[in-house]
Amino acid sequence: MNNQEKLEDILFYSLERSIKSYRQFAQQQLIKHHFDITIDQWLLLKTIRDNPEQTQQQIAQTIFKDFASVTRIVELLVEKKYIIRSQHPTDRRRFKLKLADSAEKLLSIMQPIIESNRKTALKGISEQQILQFQQVLNLIYNNCKS
């Protein structure tokens, strides 16, 4: 008898596979609709919109990226004129990041696509199942944080 577990039987493997699959699907939808940004760039723009006072370090934590990756994403978004970067008024080592009007417009235009992506991914899953799943994920998160 073989007691070796299979990857497909490991919850965290299934979770990672699902996340990767969703990210690929969502990115394909952005490309299909001719948006010139990636999922990670969208996450960064949304984070700045939702929390305009966050530092780049805080943004990195929010979107689960290392500081160097966030710096590269910010640089690309500055080049695309979606972010306005200026010197922080009280800390010369930091920058203040602000969404340009073009980014605000882009996020608004993208929102129906983002919502459609989520709806497609969650098709056939009840509100109750989504709530339970969210609770389980929060438990796992809290277990790992303590």
N, C-alpha and C positions, 0 to 999 in steps of 0.2 A: 504494500500500500504506500502511495506517495503522499507524504504530508507537506510537500512544498506548496506554499500559497502561490496563486497566480496573480499577476498584476491586476487583471480585470476584477479580482475579488477584493482589492484594497480600496477602501473608500476614498482615500486621498488621491490615488491614481485616477479614479473615476472623476473626482472633482476637478483635478488638473486638466484631464482630457476634455471635460465639458467647458472649462474656461477657455482653453486654447481653441476649441472648436468655435465657441461663440465669438472670440476675438477675430478669428479668420473670417467668419461669416460677416461680422459687422464691418470689417475692413473692406471686404469685397463689395458690400453695399455702398460704402462711401465712394469707392472707385466707380462703381456702376452709375452713381448719381453725380459724378464729376467733381467731387470735393477734393481739394488739393492738400488735405491734411490726414494724418494717421490717427488711429485711436488714441495713442499716447499724447499726441498734440492736442486732440480734443479734450482729453482728461485734464491736461494742464490748463487750457483755456477755461474750462468749466470751473476748475478749482480757483483760478484767479477771480472769475466772475462771482463765485459763491463766497470767497474769503479774500477780498482784495488786499488785506493787510498782511497776509502770510508771507514769510520769508521764503527764499528758494529752498532752504533746508526743510522748512515745514511743508512746502509743496511736495518735496521729494518723499517725505513720510506719508503724506496724504495719498499720493498716487503709486506708492510702493516702488519707487525708483531710487537709484543711488544719485548722489548729488551731481556727479559728473554727467550722468544721462540727462538730468533735468537742465543742466547748464547747456548741453548740446541742443535740447529741444527748445529752450528759450531762445538760443541764438538763431535757430531756423525760423521760429515764429517772429522774431524781430526782423529778419531778412524778408519774410513774407508780409511784413507790415501789419501783423495781427496783434503784436505786443509793442507797447512803448516802454522802453527801459530808460530810467533816469537815476541819477545819483540819489541815494537815500539822504533825507535832510539831516539826520543826526548821526549816521554811521557810514563813514567813507568806504568801509569794506563791503557794504551791501548796496544792492540796487532796489529801486522801487519799480514794480512791474504793474502796468496798467493795460487793460484791453483797449485796443484801438476800435474806432467805430466799425471798421470792417470786420473785426472779430465778433463784436456784438451782433452784427447782421448775420454773419456766418452761423453763429450758434443758433440763432432764431430759425434760420432756414433749415439747418440740420435737424432740429428737434423732432419734426415728424418722422424722419428716417430713423433716428435713434429709438423713438417710441415704437415704431414698426418692427425694428430689429428685436427689441425686447419681447414684443407681442408674439413674434414668430418663434423665438426661443422658448417662450413659456406656454406655447399652445398645448392644450390638453392637461394643463396643471391648474388645479383649483386654487382659489384664494386661500383656502384653509391649508392646502399643501405648501403653498408659498410661505405662509406665515410660520408653519411648523419648521420648514427648512431654514428660514431666517433665524428662528430660535435655536435650532441645532447648530448652525454656523456660529452664532453668538456664543453658545456654550463652548464650542471648540476653541474659539478665539480666547475666551476668558480662561479656559483651562491652560492654554499655552502661555498666557501672560502672567499667571501666578506662579 
